[in-house]
Amino acid sequence: MTALGILYPGHSAEDDYPRIEQLLGSDIRLDVVHTDIGEDAHREDALREMGSAIRLAAGVDELRLAGADAVLWACTSGSFVYGWEGAHQQIRDLARTAGLPASSTSFAFVHAARELGVRRVAVGATYPEDVARLFADFLRAGGLEVTGVRSSGIATAAEVGTWGEEDVLTLARTADDTGAEAVLLPDTALHTAAHLPLLEKTLSKPVLTANQVTVWEGLRLADRRVNEPALGALFTRQPIVQA
């Protein structure tokens, strides 16, 4: 049994995780603990507070007692707002507190893109433009080329959580461009787990979404590989052999 501990801020699209767990099979468990979101605002100061060490540490004991093999901070904006080095420190602190391997959704996007062997990516962000630009900066610091950023200007995670399939498809379509090898949809408040096959069929390229890459990152930390086409190209490709 592989158990992944998911620290999820508030309540928006956490039902993506039991859906993914069901697809992965009976020997993988996703334990979700909700962290205190504080002020629900896609604003840099509020996002920094959401990802503070004190807020993350509050949920760690429950995950440790549940037998987690790795801990994931399931929040993109609450990690990349710290910048590349700051987000590394956030994860080092989380790993030290938990006594377990740890990562975040922001790093999961970079690692997933590397796994697929793609370098040029387009971003479809629910966030306001200034926050979306910070995510693009983070990706560039991770060695990716961002071909374009589409911002939806949504101010809260609660509103993002109400989006349905057509909203997600529209965001992906408008973000896509011919120069991108993959499209990235950050924001763990966005329901995407049920839409991955349709997204990739529509765009004819890999689509990486926040809750999808978070689970994949946890499996990577636990040294597990799972083939599940319903979760997109990320869960079907063979590992990239680095020269």
Disulfide bonds with the S-S distance in Angstrom:
none
